[in-house]
Amino acid sequence: MDSDYLTKAKDILKKYHQEHLLYFYDELSDDEKNKLLNQILSIDFEQIFRLYDNSMTNNFALTQELSPLEHFEKSSFSKSEIDRYVSIGENVLKQNLFAVVTMAGGQGSRLGYHGPKGTYLLNLKPVKKSLFQIMCEDILRANKKYSITIPWFIMTSDENDMATKEFFEVNNYFGYPRDSVTFFKQGKLPIINVDRNLMLQEPYLIREASNGNGNVFLSMSKNGILDEMKKLGIKWISFGGIDNVLLKNVDPLLLGLAIDKNEQIASKSIFKKEPLEKTAVYCKKDGKPAILDYCDIDLELSEKKDENGKFLYREANMLSHLMSIDAVDKVSKIELPYHRAYKKNSFVNDEGVKQVPDKPNSFKFENFIFDAFLYFDNMILLRVNADEEFAPIKDFTGIYNPDTAKEKYLKFWKSAEV
């Protein structure tokens, strides 16, 4: 590495009082020195300290005017209504105007699993299936039904990109046409500790983390995904997480409903049964579509009903979204708000020893995809049956565990085959 780069890195670290990041520089190999200097020169220090300082001074209490977001219920549609919306959606699908984005940047650490979360195997007897295979089979069914090949875009992260691509290669892309699968990486931000210092993960590596699923829009723009979609003539894009084994990536009903009502964004929800369950719900903030975090929901708000006895704030987010290409293009040019999370993160101390804290010691900053909704006047919200469309795998100890997901998956497909 040219000495000019070292001088430049030192100047940056001095400006932001982060000289400790070079404490072990002289002990590193040439490759490690290059890696560390490249990382320092690529980090937007101004951004991370602005986020930190703002998060310390902002009042996070609810200041917006809350109102309910109206929703449709799939179960209340007549057959003729469903047929009409589905027909509209299928017309778009048959014209190859639709793409799928799967957000799969996470690791399986909460499952005690080492590797990309999408490679986690669900024990579906007689064969095990990875979450990637389950997602792939869902899209393949739509391809077969409409005689099309839907472009499939998979968002990875720095930490799992290579392993994800290797997994697809080893499994021959699960039968999906290779030239219709595109991987792209989401962005990342440094982790910062409570003393306003960035931390070393290794003596040659600053600890960073992916900056949330809301970064998908900017990442699509930076990686040329939006340009590719435009060249393909894509008009509508489905966004979903990798961990819901009952996710319907291709739903002509939701698509047709959004088109019929002339809205650019649409989402699915499930009914929140327990009033104080730790689940975010849809609402409007200052008249704009939004998500209300569970920590901002008290019993009174959760029990609130309209004049017909329907709950006003019980539509739970299930990470199943639909957006027009124009909507995605719009929000890709906007810096979405960041949310601060207080986490435990190991680090290399001043003596070069790795320490594992026993309590949260640092902050990470994330965008969430639903923050994009605030930039639109309205959206379609469709309540669906959780037994048919929602079986996420989050961890082993909570309600969204692998055994529950497997049970719901097998039950659904058994009934679908009858």
Secondary structure, DSSP 8 states (H G I E B T S, - for coil): --HHHHHHHHHHHHHTT-GGGGTTGGGS-HHHHHHHHHHHHHS-HHHHHHHHHHHHHS--S--S-EE----EEGGG--HHHHHHHHHHHHHHHHTT-EEEEEE---BSGGGT--SBGGG-EE--TTS-EEHHHHHHHHHHHHHHHHT----EEEEE-TTTHHHHHHHHHHTGGGG--GGGEEEEE--EEE-EETTS-B-EEETTEE-EEE--GGGHHHHHHHTTHHHHHHHHT--EEEEEETTBTT--S--HHHHHHHHHTT-SEEEEEEE--STT-S--EEEEETTEEEEE-GGG--HHHHT-B-TTS-BSS-EEEEEEEEEEHHHHHHHTTS----EEEEE---EE-TTS-EE--SS--EEEEE--GGGGGGGSS--EEEE--HHHH--B---SSSSS-HHHHHHHHHHHHHHHH-
